[in-house]
Amino acid sequence: MAIKLTLTEDETEILIDALEADMEGYLEAAKEARGNTRREEVKTYTEAAERIGALKAKLEALLGA
């Protein structure tokens, strides 16, 4: 299912910033989980960070960033 959405450049930049902060949180959580040898959590957090990064990249491409 595709969702069409119209955003201003400012709104898109806000989303990119929010995704960046969220992605950093997941990467930090993965790092902590790795330090505590919780492999399943590392996998889950890393996957989440990768998916967020992919979405962030799509938005950045729309802005030509």
C-alpha positions as CSV (number, residue, x, y, z in Angstrom):
1,M,0.0,0.0,0.0
2,A,1.4,3.4,-0.9
3,I,0.5,6.6,0.9
4,K,0.6,9.9,-0.9
5,L,1.5,12.9,1.3
6,T,2.3,16.5,0.5
7,L,4.8,18.1,2.7
8,T,6.7,21.4,2.7
9,E,10.5,21.4,2.6
10,D,10.4,22.5,6.3
11,E,8.1,19.7,7.3
12,T,10.3,17.2,5.4
13,E,13.4,18.6,7.2
14,I,11.6,18.2,10.6
15,L,10.9,14.6,9.8
16,I,14.5,14.0,8.7
17,D,15.7,15.5,12.0
18,A,13.3,13.4,14.0
19,L,14.3,10.2,12.2
20,E,18.0,11.0,12.8
21,A,17.4,11.3,16.5
22,D,15.3,8.1,16.5
23,M,18.0,6.2,14.5
24,E,20.7,7.4,16.9
25,G,18.6,6.1,19.8
26,Y,18.3,2.7,18.3
27,L,22.0,2.6,17.4
28,E,22.9,3.4,21.0
29,A,20.5,0.8,22.3
30,A,22.1,-1.8,20.0
31,K,25.5,-0.8,21.3
32,E,24.3,-1.3,24.9
33,A,22.7,-4.6,24.1
34,R,26.0,-5.7,22.4
35,G,27.9,-4.8,25.5
36,N,25.5,-7.0,27.5
37,T,25.6,-9.8,25.0
38,R,21.9,-9.7,24.2
39,R,22.1,-10.8,20.6
40,E,18.4,-10.7,19.8
41,E,18.1,-7.1,21.0
42,V,21.2,-6.1,19.0
43,K,19.6,-7.6,15.9
44,T,16.2,-5.9,16.5
45,Y,17.7,-2.5,17.3
46,T,20.1,-2.6,14.4
47,E,17.3,-3.6,12.0
48,A,15.2,-0.7,13.2
49,A,18.0,1.7,12.8
50,E,18.6,0.5,9.2
51,R,15.0,0.8,8.3
52,I,14.9,4.3,9.7
53,G,18.1,5.2,7.9
54,A,16.5,4.0,4.6
55,L,13.4,6.2,5.1
56,K,15.6,9.1,6.1
57,A,17.6,8.7,2.9
58,K,14.4,8.7,0.8
59,L,13.3,11.9,2.3
60,E,16.8,13.5,1.9
61,A,16.7,12.5,-1.8
62,L,13.4,14.3,-2.3
63,L,15.1,17.4,-0.9
64,G,18.2,16.9,-3.0
65,A,20.2,16.8,0.3
